Amino acid sequence: MKDLSHIALRFRTAVLPAVLVFGCLSQPTQVGAASDEPKGVTRAIERYCTNVRDIASEARFLWHHKQLEELGKQIEKKIAELEERTREYK
């Protein structure tokens, strides 16, 4: 399996702060929209969000992959338990 730990590290150090500070992954920023932020700051936020979009996508993939692996292990464990019980009843 490919080592994807670098994606998780990039997610924790780059994407998470952006989400917490700017909310850029859930609320698209519109350049030139009426807001309290100067245009330069708004553009910087938009560039940052655009730059971390791929990293966030990779991190979500990594998280889903890990969850599926854990669920697969749980399923295999349950199957083994059921097979053991089946042998006991025979």
SEFIKOL-7652 format. One record per residue: x, y, z of N, C-alpha, C, O in turn; residue number from 1; residue in three letters; chain. Coordinates in steps of 0.001 Angstrom, whole numbers. Example, Ala and Ser with C-alpha at 12.3 -4.5 7.8 and 13.67 -1.06 7.14 Angstrom:
# SEFIKOL-7652
@n.px:13190 | n.py:-5690 | n.pz:7800 | ca.px:12300 | ca.py:-4500 | ca.pz:7800 | c.px:13200 | c.py:-3300 | c.pz:7800 | o.px:14236 | o.py:-3319 | o.pz:8465 | resi:1 | resn:Ala | chain:A .
@n.px:12850 | n.py:-2250 | n.pz:7080 | ca.px:13670 | ca.py:-1060 | ca.pz:7140 | c.px:12900 | c.py:30 | c.pz:7870 | o.px:13409 | o.py:1138 | o.pz:8039 | resi:2 | resn:Ser | chain:A .
This chain:
# SEFIKOL-7652
@n.px:834 | n.py:-1177 | n.pz:0 | ca.px:0 | ca.py:0 | ca.pz:0 | c.px:878 | c.py:1239 | c.pz:0 | o.px:1936 | o.py:1256 | o.pz:630 | resi:1 | resn:Met | chain:A .
@n.px:457 | n.py:2241 | n.pz:-682 | ca.px:1196 | ca.py:3484 | ca.pz:-798 | c.px:1180 | c.py:4236 | c.pz:530 | o.px:146 | o.py:4316 | o.pz:1192 | resi:2 | resn:Lys | chain:A .
@n.px:2332 | n.py:4786 | n.pz:914 | ca.px:2419 | ca.py:5536 | ca.pz:2162 | c.px:1807 | c.py:6922 | c.pz:1955 | o.px:2320 | o.py:7724 | o.pz:1174 | resi:3 | resn:Asp | chain:A .
@n.px:732 | n.py:7188 | n.pz:2643 | ca.px:20 | ca.py:8456 | ca.pz:2483 | c.px:125 | c.py:9338 | c.pz:3718 | o.px:-671 | o.py:10263 | o.pz:3882 | resi:4 | resn:Leu | chain:A .
@n.px:1095 | n.py:9070 | n.pz:4589 | ca.px:1205 | ca.py:9840 | ca.pz:5821 | c.px:1535 | c.py:11301 | c.pz:5554 | o.px:1168 | o.py:12170 | o.pz:6345 | resi:5 | resn:Ser | chain:A .
@n.px:2225 | n.py:11585 | n.pz:4446 | ca.px:2551 | ca.py:12974 | ca.pz:4134 | c.px:1295 | c.py:13794 | c.pz:3868 | o.px:1263 | o.py:14994 | o.pz:4142 | resi:6 | resn:His | chain:A .
@n.px:264 | n.py:13149 | n.pz:3337 | ca.px:-997 | ca.py:13851 | ca.pz:3078 | c.px:-1671 | c.py:14211 | c.pz:4396 | o.px:-2195 | o.py:15315 | o.pz:4548 | resi:7 | resn:Ile | chain:A .
@n.px:-1658 | n.py:13290 | n.pz:5339 | ca.px:-2267 | ca.py:13566 | ca.pz:6639 | c.px:-1533 | c.py:14705 | c.pz:7340 | o.px:-2160 | o.py:15563 | o.pz:7962 | resi:8 | resn:Ala | chain:A .
@n.px:-211 | n.py:14713 | n.pz:7237 | ca.px:564 | ca.py:15790 | ca.pz:7849 | c.px:236 | c.py:17124 | c.pz:7195 | o.px:52 | o.py:18127 | o.pz:7884 | resi:9 | resn:Leu | chain:A .
@n.px:162 | n.py:17140 | n.pz:5874 | ca.px:-172 | ca.py:18386 | ca.pz:5175 | c.px:-1582 | c.py:18835 | c.pz:5532 | o.px:-1847 | o.py:20032 | o.pz:5646 | resi:10 | resn:Arg | chain:A .
@n.px:-2486 | n.py:17879 | n.pz:5708 | ca.px:-3854 | ca.py:18219 | ca.pz:6080 | c.px:-3892 | c.py:18897 | c.pz:7442 | o.px:-4553 | o.py:19920 | o.pz:7622 | resi:11 | resn:Phe | chain:A .
@n.px:-3169 | n.py:18311 | n.pz:8407 | ca.px:-3183 | ca.py:18881 | ca.pz:9763 | c.px:-2522 | c.py:20252 | c.pz:9810 | o.px:-2959 | o.py:21118 | o.pz:10568 | resi:12 | resn:Arg | chain:A .
@n.px:-1481 | n.py:20465 | n.pz:9018 | ca.px:-736 | ca.py:21715 | ca.pz:9118 | c.px:-1237 | c.py:22794 | c.pz:8176 | o.px:-970 | o.py:23972 | o.pz:8411 | resi:13 | resn:Thr | chain:A .
@n.px:-1955 | n.py:22436 | n.pz:7117 | ca.px:-2373 | ca.py:23449 | ca.pz:6152 | c.px:-3884 | c.py:23577 | c.pz:6032 | o.px:-4420 | o.py:24684 | o.pz:6096 | resi:14 | resn:Ala | chain:A .
@n.px:-4556 | n.py:22489 | n.pz:5864 | ca.px:-5987 | ca.py:22542 | ca.pz:5574 | c.px:-6803 | c.py:22843 | c.pz:6820 | o.px:-7688 | o.py:23698 | o.pz:6795 | resi:15 | resn:Val | chain:A .
@n.px:-6511 | n.py:22150 | n.pz:7900 | ca.px:-7293 | ca.py:22343 | ca.pz:9110 | c.px:-7300 | c.py:23794 | c.pz:9588 | o.px:-8372 | o.py:24316 | o.pz:9896 | resi:16 | resn:Leu | chain:A .
@n.px:-6151 | n.py:24469 | n.pz:9661 | ca.px:-6185 | ca.py:25872 | ca.pz:10064 | c.px:-7009 | c.py:26738 | c.pz:9111 | o.px:-7686 | o.py:27671 | o.pz:9544 | resi:17 | resn:Pro | chain:A .
@n.px:-6950 | n.py:26431 | n.pz:7824 | ca.px:-7726 | ca.py:27222 | ca.pz:6865 | c.px:-9213 | c.py:27052 | c.pz:7094 | o.px:-9977 | o.py:28014 | o.pz:7018 | resi:18 | resn:Ala | chain:A .
@n.px:-9614 | n.py:25839 | n.pz:7371 | ca.px:-11033 | ca.py:25585 | ca.pz:7617 | c.px:-11486 | c.py:26314 | c.pz:8872 | o.px:-12555 | o.py:26923 | o.pz:8897 | resi:19 | resn:Val | chain:A .
@n.px:-10673 | n.py:26248 | n.pz:9902 | ca.px:-11043 | ca.py:26881 | ca.pz:11161 | c.px:-11042 | c.py:28402 | c.pz:11062 | o.px:-11936 | o.py:29059 | o.pz:11595 | resi:20 | resn:Leu | chain:A .
@n.px:-10054 | n.py:28958 | n.pz:10390 | ca.px:-9922 | ca.py:30414 | ca.pz:10330 | c.px:-10811 | c.py:31016 | c.pz:9259 | o.px:-11508 | o.py:31999 | o.pz:9511 | resi:21 | resn:Val | chain:A .
@n.px:-10795 | n.py:30439 | n.pz:8069 | ca.px:-11489 | ca.py:31061 | ca.pz:6946 | c.px:-12777 | c.py:30367 | c.pz:6550 | o.px:-13629 | o.py:30969 | o.pz:5897 | resi:22 | resn:Phe | chain:A .
@n.px:-12929 | n.py:29122 | n.pz:6932 | ca.px:-14106 | ca.py:28373 | ca.pz:6508 | c.px:-14154 | c.py:28198 | c.pz:5002 | o.px:-15232 | o.py:28141 | o.pz:4412 | resi:23 | resn:Gly | chain:A .
@n.px:-12992 | n.py:28112 | n.pz:4383 | ca.px:-12933 | ca.py:28155 | ca.pz:2920 | c.px:-13448 | c.py:26899 | c.pz:2250 | o.px:-13827 | o.py:26962 | o.pz:1080 | resi:24 | resn:Cys | chain:A .
@n.px:-13483 | n.py:25778 | n.pz:2914 | ca.px:-13941 | ca.py:24569 | ca.pz:2251 | c.px:-15452 | c.py:24437 | c.pz:2248 | o.px:-16006 | o.py:23686 | o.pz:1445 | resi:25 | resn:Leu | chain:A .
@n.px:-16118 | n.py:25149 | n.pz:3126 | ca.px:-17568 | ca.py:25041 | ca.pz:3165 | c.px:-18270 | c.py:26281 | c.pz:2620 | o.px:-19433 | o.py:26212 | o.pz:2221 | resi:26 | resn:Ser | chain:A .
@n.px:-17579 | n.py:27397 | n.pz:2603 | ca.px:-18186 | ca.py:28638 | ca.pz:2140 | c.px:-17283 | c.py:29269 | c.pz:1090 | o.px:-16262 | o.py:29861 | o.pz:1441 | resi:27 | resn:Gln | chain:A .
@n.px:-17632 | n.py:29158 | n.pz:-191 | ca.px:-16791 | ca.py:29739 | ca.pz:-1213 | c.px:-16695 | c.py:31251 | c.pz:-1039 | o.px:-17689 | o.py:31918 | o.pz:-749 | resi:28 | resn:Pro | chain:A .
@n.px:-15501 | n.py:31777 | n.pz:-1217 | ca.px:-15275 | ca.py:33207 | ca.pz:-1092 | c.px:-15436 | c.py:33852 | c.pz:-2453 | o.px:-14892 | o.py:33367 | o.pz:-3445 | resi:29 | resn:Thr | chain:A .
@n.px:-16168 | n.py:34924 | n.pz:-2500 | ca.px:-16351 | ca.py:35640 | ca.pz:-3744 | c.px:-15488 | c.py:36895 | c.pz:-3712 | o.px:-15629 | o.py:37738 | o.pz:-2826 | resi:30 | resn:Gln | chain:A .
@n.px:-14598 | n.py:37005 | n.pz:-4685 | ca.px:-13752 | ca.py:38180 | ca.pz:-4769 | c.px:-14622 | c.py:39351 | c.pz:-5197 | o.px:-15412 | o.py:39250 | o.pz:-6136 | resi:31 | resn:Val | chain:A .
@n.px:-14464 | n.py:40448 | n.pz:-4500 | ca.px:-15231 | ca.py:41636 | ca.pz:-4834 | c.px:-16582 | c.py:41693 | c.pz:-4149 | o.px:-17323 | o.py:42657 | o.pz:-4340 | resi:32 | resn:Gly | chain:A .
@n.px:-16919 | n.py:40704 | n.pz:-3369 | ca.px:-18190 | ca.py:40707 | ca.pz:-2655 | c.px:-18123 | c.py:41717 | c.pz:-1523 | o.px:-17050 | o.py:41999 | o.pz:-991 | resi:33 | resn:Ala | chain:A .
@n.px:-19258 | n.py:42249 | n.pz:-1165 | ca.px:-19304 | ca.py:43213 | ca.pz:-72 | c.px:-18994 | c.py:42498 | c.pz:1232 | o.px:-19712 | o.py:41583 | o.pz:1637 | resi:34 | resn:Ala | chain:A .
@n.px:-17925 | n.py:42920 | n.pz:1882 | ca.px:-17552 | ca.py:42307 | ca.pz:3142 | c.px:-16718 | c.py:43293 | c.pz:3925 | o.px:-16387 | o.py:44376 | o.pz:3441 | resi:35 | resn:Ser | chain:A .
@n.px:-16378 | n.py:42899 | n.pz:5163 | ca.px:-15557 | ca.py:43746 | ca.pz:6012 | c.px:-14075 | c.py:43604 | c.pz:5692 | o.px:-13257 | o.py:44375 | o.pz:6195 | resi:36 | resn:Asp | chain:A .
@n.px:-13718 | n.py:42627 | n.pz:4860 | ca.px:-12320 | ca.py:42360 | ca.pz:4563 | c.px:-11869 | c.py:43173 | c.pz:3355 | o.px:-12625 | o.py:43344 | o.pz:2398 | resi:37 | resn:Glu | chain:A .
@n.px:-10646 | n.py:43671 | n.pz:3399 | ca.px:-10107 | ca.py:44343 | ca.pz:2209 | c.px:-9976 | c.py:43357 | c.pz:1058 | o.px:-9852 | o.py:42153 | o.pz:1283 | resi:38 | resn:Pro | chain:A .
@n.px:-10002 | n.py:43859 | n.pz:-182 | ca.px:-9947 | ca.py:42978 | ca.pz:-1346 | c.px:-8694 | c.py:42115 | c.pz:-1358 | o.px:-8755 | o.py:40954 | o.pz:-1763 | resi:39 | resn:Lys | chain:A .
@n.px:-7565 | n.py:42651 | n.pz:-927 | ca.px:-6324 | ca.py:41887 | ca.pz:-918 | c.px:-6423 | c.py:40672 | c.pz:-10 | o.px:-5939 | o.py:39593 | o.pz:-353 | resi:40 | resn:Gly | chain:A .
@n.px:-7046 | n.py:40844 | n.pz:1143 | ca.px:-7206 | ca.py:39733 | ca.pz:2080 | c.px:-8156 | c.py:38694 | c.pz:1485 | o.px:-7909 | o.py:37491 | o.pz:1574 | resi:41 | resn:Val | chain:A .
@n.px:-9242 | n.py:39169 | n.pz:879 | ca.px:-10209 | ca.py:38262 | ca.pz:267 | c.px:-9549 | c.py:37442 | c.pz:-837 | o.px:-9782 | o.py:36238 | o.pz:-947 | resi:42 | resn:Thr | chain:A .
@n.px:-8729 | n.py:38094 | n.pz:-1648 | ca.px:-8045 | ca.py:37369 | ca.pz:-2723 | c.px:-7036 | c.py:36374 | c.pz:-2160 | o.px:-6880 | o.py:35275 | o.pz:-2692 | resi:43 | resn:Arg | chain:A .
@n.px:-6360 | n.py:36756 | n.pz:-1097 | ca.px:-5399 | ca.py:35841 | ca.pz:-464 | c.px:-6127 | c.py:34610 | c.pz:79 | o.px:-5645 | o.py:33486 | o.pz:-57 | resi:44 | resn:Ala | chain:A .
@n.px:-7272 | n.py:34829 | n.pz:684 | ca.px:-8066 | ca.py:33709 | ca.pz:1201 | c.px:-8494 | c.py:32800 | c.pz:50 | o.px:-8406 | o.py:31576 | o.pz:146 | resi:45 | resn:Ile | chain:A .
@n.px:-8955 | n.py:33409 | n.pz:-1030 | ca.px:-9393 | ca.py:32611 | ca.pz:-2173 | c.px:-8237 | c.py:31805 | c.pz:-2759 | o.px:-8414 | o.py:30633 | o.pz:-3091 | resi:46 | resn:Glu | chain:A .
@n.px:-7069 | n.py:32407 | n.pz:-2889 | ca.px:-5892 | ca.py:31688 | ca.pz:-3409 | c.px:-5517 | c.py:30546 | c.pz:-2471 | o.px:-5219 | o.py:29439 | o.pz:-2919 | resi:47 | resn:Arg | chain:A .
@n.px:-5532 | n.py:30817 | n.pz:-1177 | ca.px:-5175 | ca.py:29785 | ca.pz:-202 | c.px:-6139 | c.py:28614 | c.pz:-304 | o.px:-5718 | o.py:27457 | o.pz:-331 | resi:48 | resn:Tyr | chain:A .
@n.px:-7420 | n.py:28910 | n.pz:-359 | ca.px:-8427 | ca.py:27853 | ca.pz:-434 | c.px:-8277 | c.py:27051 | c.pz:-1728 | o.px:-8441 | o.py:25831 | o.pz:-1726 | resi:49 | resn:Cys | chain:A .
@n.px:-7971 | n.py:27726 | n.pz:-2813 | ca.px:-7764 | ca.py:27049 | ca.pz:-4079 | c.px:-6544 | c.py:26136 | c.pz:-3995 | o.px:-6559 | o.py:25018 | o.pz:-4511 | resi:50 | resn:Thr | chain:A .
@n.px:-5492 | n.py:26618 | n.pz:-3344 | ca.px:-4261 | ca.py:25833 | ca.pz:-3239 | c.px:-4424 | c.py:24603 | c.pz:-2357 | o.px:-3798 | o.py:23579 | o.pz:-2627 | resi:51 | resn:Asn | chain:A .
@n.px:-5237 | n.py:24668 | n.pz:-1321 | ca.px:-5381 | ca.py:23526 | ca.pz:-411 | c.px:-6510 | c.py:22588 | c.pz:-819 | o.px:-6714 | o.py:21556 | o.pz:-179 | resi:52 | resn:Val | chain:A .
@n.px:-7237 | n.py:22926 | n.pz:-1859 | ca.px:-8368 | ca.py:22099 | ca.pz:-2286 | c.px:-7921 | c.py:20668 | c.pz:-2596 | o.px:-8552 | o.py:19714 | o.pz:-2140 | resi:53 | resn:Arg | chain:A .
@n.px:-6844 | n.py:20508 | n.pz:-3363 | ca.px:-6367 | ca.py:19168 | ca.pz:-3709 | c.px:-5849 | c.py:18432 | c.pz:-2482 | o.px:-6066 | o.py:17229 | o.pz:-2338 | resi:54 | resn:Asp | chain:A .
@n.px:-5170 | n.py:19147 | n.pz:-1602 | ca.px:-4665 | ca.py:18527 | ca.pz:-379 | c.px:-5835 | c.py:18035 | c.pz:468 | o.px:-5792 | o.py:16940 | o.pz:1028 | resi:55 | resn:Ile | chain:A .
@n.px:-6869 | n.py:18848 | n.pz:553 | ca.px:-8046 | ca.py:18458 | ca.pz:1337 | c.px:-8718 | c.py:17240 | c.pz:719 | o.px:-9170 | o.py:16342 | o.pz:1429 | resi:56 | resn:Ala | chain:A .
@n.px:-8781 | n.py:17216 | n.pz:-594 | ca.px:-9380 | ca.py:16071 | ca.pz:-1280 | c.px:-8577 | c.py:14800 | c.pz:-995 | o.px:-9154 | o.py:13747 | o.pz:-720 | resi:57 | resn:Ser | chain:A .
@n.px:-7251 | n.py:14897 | n.pz:-1060 | ca.px:-6403 | ca.py:13742 | ca.pz:-762 | c.px:-6575 | c.py:13300 | c.pz:690 | o.px:-6610 | o.py:12105 | o.pz:985 | resi:58 | resn:Glu | chain:A .
@n.px:-6681 | n.py:14273 | n.pz:1588 | ca.px:-6839 | ca.py:13941 | ca.pz:3005 | c.px:-8179 | c.py:13253 | c.pz:3259 | o.px:-8258 | o.py:12312 | o.pz:4048 | resi:59 | resn:Ala | chain:A .
@n.px:-9225 | n.py:13722 | n.pz:2591 | ca.px:-10527 | ca.py:13061 | ca.pz:2730 | c.px:-10454 | c.py:11634 | c.pz:2202 | o.px:-11000 | o.py:10718 | o.pz:2818 | resi:60 | resn:Arg | chain:A .
@n.px:-9787 | n.py:11437 | n.pz:1069 | ca.px:-9606 | ca.py:10097 | ca.pz:526 | c.px:-8866 | c.py:9216 | c.pz:1527 | o.px:-9259 | o.py:8073 | o.pz:1764 | resi:61 | resn:Phe | chain:A .
@n.px:-7802 | n.py:9745 | n.pz:2111 | ca.px:-7019 | ca.py:8998 | ca.pz:3089 | c.px:-7882 | c.py:8607 | c.pz:4288 | o.px:-7817 | o.py:7472 | o.pz:4761 | resi:62 | resn:Leu | chain:A .
@n.px:-8690 | n.py:9551 | n.pz:4778 | ca.px:-9558 | ca.py:9276 | ca.pz:5919 | c.px:-10567 | c.py:8185 | c.pz:5568 | o.px:-10776 | o.py:7260 | o.pz:6353 | resi:63 | resn:Trp | chain:A .
@n.px:-11199 | n.py:8286 | n.pz:4385 | ca.px:-12171 | ca.py:7274 | ca.pz:3968 | c.px:-11499 | c.py:5912 | c.pz:3801 | o.px:-12060 | o.py:4888 | o.pz:4190 | resi:64 | resn:His | chain:A .
@n.px:-10319 | n.py:5902 | n.pz:3232 | ca.px:-9576 | ca.py:4656 | ca.pz:3044 | c.px:-9291 | c.py:4001 | c.pz:4391 | o.px:-9458 | o.py:2791 | o.pz:4545 | resi:65 | resn:His | chain:A .
@n.px:-8864 | n.py:4795 | n.pz:5358 | ca.px:-8577 | ca.py:4270 | ca.pz:6691 | c.px:-9845 | c.py:3718 | c.pz:7339 | o.px:-9816 | o.py:2650 | o.pz:7950 | resi:66 | resn:Lys | chain:A .
@n.px:-10947 | n.py:4436 | n.pz:7209 | ca.px:-12212 | ca.py:3974 | ca.pz:7778 | c.px:-12636 | c.py:2650 | c.pz:7155 | o.px:-13090 | o.py:1751 | o.pz:7862 | resi:67 | resn:Gln | chain:A .
@n.px:-12491 | n.py:2524 | n.pz:5840 | ca.px:-12865 | ca.py:1275 | ca.pz:5171 | c.px:-11980 | c.py:121 | c.pz:5609 | o.px:-12463 | o.py:-998 | o.pz:5783 | resi:68 | resn:Leu | chain:A .
@n.px:-10688 | n.py:379 | n.pz:5789 | ca.px:-9805 | ca.py:-680 | ca.pz:6278 | c.px:-10219 | c.py:-1141 | c.pz:7669 | o.px:-10239 | o.py:-2340 | o.pz:7946 | resi:69 | resn:Glu | chain:A .
@n.px:-10550 | n.py:-196 | n.pz:8544 | ca.px:-10977 | ca.py:-548 | ca.pz:9896 | c.px:-12282 | c.py:-1345 | c.pz:9865 | o.px:-12429 | o.py:-2323 | o.pz:10597 | resi:70 | resn:Glu | chain:A .
@n.px:-13215 | n.py:-933 | n.pz:9032 | ca.px:-14477 | ca.py:-1667 | ca.pz:8916 | c.px:-14240 | c.py:-3067 | c.pz:8367 | o.px:-14877 | o.py:-4022 | o.pz:8811 | resi:71 | resn:Leu | chain:A .
@n.px:-13329 | n.py:-3198 | n.pz:7407 | ca.px:-12989 | ca.py:-4510 | ca.pz:6870 | c.px:-12435 | c.py:-5429 | c.pz:7946 | o.px:-12776 | o.py:-6610 | o.pz:7996 | resi:72 | resn:Gly | chain:A .
@n.px:-11575 | n.py:-4885 | n.pz:8812 | ca.px:-11018 | ca.py:-5685 | ca.pz:9910 | c.px:-12123 | c.py:-6118 | c.pz:10880 | o.px:-12132 | o.py:-7252 | o.pz:11359 | resi:73 | resn:Lys | chain:A .
@n.px:-13054 | n.py:-5199 | n.pz:11163 | ca.px:-14164 | ca.py:-5536 | ca.pz:12058 | c.px:-15035 | c.py:-6636 | c.pz:11445 | o.px:-15479 | o.py:-7543 | o.pz:12149 | resi:74 | resn:Gln | chain:A .
@n.px:-15276 | n.py:-6555 | n.pz:10152 | ca.px:-16082 | ca.py:-7572 | ca.pz:9472 | c.px:-15394 | c.py:-8920 | c.pz:9525 | o.px:-16025 | o.py:-9937 | o.pz:9811 | resi:75 | resn:Ile | chain:A .
@n.px:-14077 | n.py:-8927 | n.pz:9244 | ca.px:-13336 | ca.py:-10189 | ca.pz:9303 | c.px:-13382 | c.py:-10789 | c.pz:10705 | o.px:-13497 | o.py:-12005 | o.pz:10860 | resi:76 | resn:Glu | chain:A .
@n.px:-13293 | n.py:-9940 | n.pz:11723 | ca.px:-13356 | ca.py:-10419 | ca.pz:13106 | c.px:-14728 | c.py:-11035 | c.pz:13397 | o.px:-14812 | o.py:-12100 | o.pz:14008 | resi:77 | resn:Lys | chain:A .
@n.px:-15783 | n.py:-10379 | n.pz:12968 | ca.px:-17139 | ca.py:-10898 | ca.pz:13189 | c.px:-17353 | c.py:-12212 | c.pz:12444 | o.px:-17986 | o.py:-13128 | o.pz:12969 | resi:78 | resn:Lys | chain:A .
@n.px:-16829 | n.py:-12307 | n.pz:11224 | ca.px:-16955 | ca.py:-13553 | ca.pz:10464 | c.px:-16269 | c.py:-14684 | c.pz:11207 | o.px:-16812 | o.py:-15783 | o.pz:11314 | resi:79 | resn:Ile | chain:A .
@n.px:-15066 | n.py:-14412 | n.pz:11724 | ca.px:-14341 | ca.py:-15446 | ca.pz:12482 | c.px:-15136 | c.py:-15859 | c.pz:13714 | o.px:-15198 | o.py:-17045 | o.pz:14036 | resi:80 | resn:Ala | chain:A .
@n.px:-15744 | n.py:-14900 | n.pz:14407 | ca.px:-16560 | ca.py:-15227 | ca.pz:15584 | c.px:-17762 | c.py:-16080 | c.pz:15190 | o.px:-18086 | o.py:-17048 | o.pz:15879 | resi:81 | resn:Glu | chain:A .
@n.px:-18417 | n.py:-15734 | n.pz:14104 | ca.px:-19580 | ca.py:-16496 | ca.pz:13651 | c.px:-19186 | c.py:-17914 | c.pz:13220 | o.px:-19909 | o.py:-18874 | o.pz:13488 | resi:82 | resn:Leu | chain:A .
@n.px:-18040 | n.py:-18036 | n.pz:12553 | ca.px:-17579 | ca.py:-19366 | ca.pz:12158 | c.px:-17261 | c.py:-20215 | c.pz:13386 | o.px:-17536 | o.py:-21414 | o.pz:13401 | resi:83 | resn:Glu | chain:A .
@n.px:-16683 | n.py:-19595 | n.pz:14415 | ca.px:-16383 | ca.py:-20311 | ca.pz:15656 | c.px:-17679 | c.py:-20793 | c.pz:16317 | o.px:-17760 | o.py:-21935 | o.pz:16770 | resi:84 | resn:Glu | chain:A .
@n.px:-18679 | n.py:-19931 | n.pz:16370 | ca.px:-19963 | ca.py:-20319 | ca.pz:16956 | c.px:-20620 | c.py:-21429 | c.pz:16158 | o.px:-21221 | o.py:-22342 | o.pz:16724 | resi:85 | resn:Arg | chain:A .
@n.px:-20502 | n.py:-21348 | n.pz:14832 | ca.px:-21074 | ca.py:-22392 | ca.pz:13981 | c.px:-20419 | c.py:-23734 | c.pz:14287 | o.px:-21103 | o.py:-24755 | o.pz:14365 | resi:86 | resn:Thr | chain:A .
@n.px:-19103 | n.py:-23739 | n.pz:14461 | ca.px:-18391 | ca.py:-24992 | ca.pz:14794 | c.px:-18829 | c.py:-25495 | c.pz:16161 | o.px:-18930 | o.py:-26706 | o.pz:16357 | resi:87 | resn:Arg | chain:A .
@n.px:-19094 | n.py:-24599 | n.pz:17118 | ca.px:-19522 | ca.py:-25014 | ca.pz:18452 | c.px:-20884 | c.py:-25703 | c.pz:18413 | o.px:-21120 | o.py:-26672 | o.pz:19134 | resi:88 | resn:Glu | chain:A .
@n.px:-21780 | n.py:-25191 | n.pz:17563 | ca.px:-23123 | ca.py:-25745 | ca.pz:17509 | c.px:-23200 | c.py:-27062 | c.pz:16764 | o.px:-24193 | o.py:-27778 | o.pz:16899 | resi:89 | resn:Tyr | chain:A .
@n.px:-22183 | n.py:-27409 | n.pz:15980 | ca.px:-22218 | ca.py:-28662 | ca.pz:15195 | c.px:-21824 | c.py:-29838 | c.pz:16035 | o.px:-21796 | o.py:-30967 | o.pz:15544 | resi:90 | resn:Lys | chain:A .
